[in-house]
Amino acid sequence: MCATDHLDRGGRTRMLFSQRRETIMRTVRLHGAVRVAEIAERLHVSQMTVRRDINLLAEEGLVVRVHGGATLPARKGAATEQRPTPDGLGGKLVLGMVVPAATRYHRQVVQGAREAAEALGARLSLGVSRYDLHEDRVQADRLVESGIDGLLLTPSAHLGEAAGSLSWISRLPVPVTIVERRRDPRVGLDTSDYVASDHELGALSAVRHLHDLGHRRIALVCNKTPSSSWIVRGLDAATELLGLPRDVPRVLVSADSDQITVDARLDEAVAAGASAVLAHPDYNAITLVETVTERGMAIPGDLAIIAYDDTLAAHADIPLTAVEPPRSDVGRTAVGLLVRRLNEGPAHPSQQTLLAPRVNVRASTAPWTSNA
């Protein structure tokens, strides 16, 4: 056995990167292209390992990544030359996408991504992680092993809260664009691209709408979600900007809160003199509508309500004014950014793109004339 060889746990010789690199470069020079699957089989390593090797070679400018493998870079002065490649190599891009749930919210993000991929001649392959951080990785690894060229990933938790569980993302052998999560320095994924709804701006816009209607005491009922901290920041920013009172309840509740909890939150808001409530997500707002009307209060006369997400708000008994994040546009933008990174390689500057939500005005908000 060569002195530079190592043994894996099964006692077999494990080839080092320098040896795999030599094999990949020898093959690509001989044939003009190399397939990931063929090299992995020949060297008895995983396809993920070969893709990672090809990424490193591509960063040095020695090869060009294409779907399924790599080719030699075009010679100067021969940019339009078509190099011969094995059947299917360099064909349609395949993009992977992992979302935490198959809810309407994420389905619309996926739909936007799928439309953008098809417009670019790419294919989208989907995985659902069921809000499980471990399953995020399982689904991502499955897609990478299937031969994707790049990954759109929505981690199952707020990036800051999950920082210690996300280091694996930086080791994936394909480019990753983070979707519907904002960059957090605690994670260290500073070279990744990010595309997200600006939930901070969405909350600020909701409060501004209420303020323009004359409301000054605005409460918050918000589930603890990966977006909730940004919604709270938006409310804080609006409070500072518009000079609103700070003693109105801002309540974060768990996703499985029962009717008793909702009643208690409403009691707190009413006791504090709130004339309006911002509720996230939609079902919290719809539950509030039912509770308020059961108490004989009028909406929006006694209490205005704005929902945040706008997946169900229009279908409530009283159609709810709601903040609508640009879900489809987030998916479309993320695909465009990922494909750009695939095309530009190491020259691509990392980007953080925030898309503005909009406020859809319906029957649950109206001018307020009885401020305390």
CORJOBEL-V281542 format. One record per run of one state. SS is the DSSP state (a for helix, b for strand, c for the rest). FROM is the first residue (numbers start at 1). LEN is the number of residues. If there is no record, write none. Layout:
# CORJOBEL-V281542
ss->[SS:SS]
from->[FROM:FROM]
len->[LEN:LEN]
This chain:
# CORJOBEL-V281542
ss->[c:b:c:b:c:a:c:b:a:c:a:c:b:c:b:c:b:c:a:c:b:c:a:c:b:c:a:c:a:c:b:c:b:c:a:c:b:c:a:c:b:c:a:c:b:c:a:c:b:c:a:c:b:c:a:c:b:c:b:c]
from->[1:6:8:13:15:17:32:33:36:44:47:60:64:67:69:72:94:100:104:120:123:129:133:147:150:154:163:166:167:172:175:180:193:198:199:213:218:224:228:243:250:254:259:272:276:281:282:295:304:309:313:316:321:325:327:348:352:356:358:361]
len->[5:2:5:2:2:15:1:3:8:3:13:4:3:2:3:22:6:4:16:3:6:4:14:3:4:9:3:1:5:3:5:13:5:1:14:5:6:4:15:7:4:5:13:4:5:1:13:9:5:4:3:5:4:2:21:4:4:2:3:12]
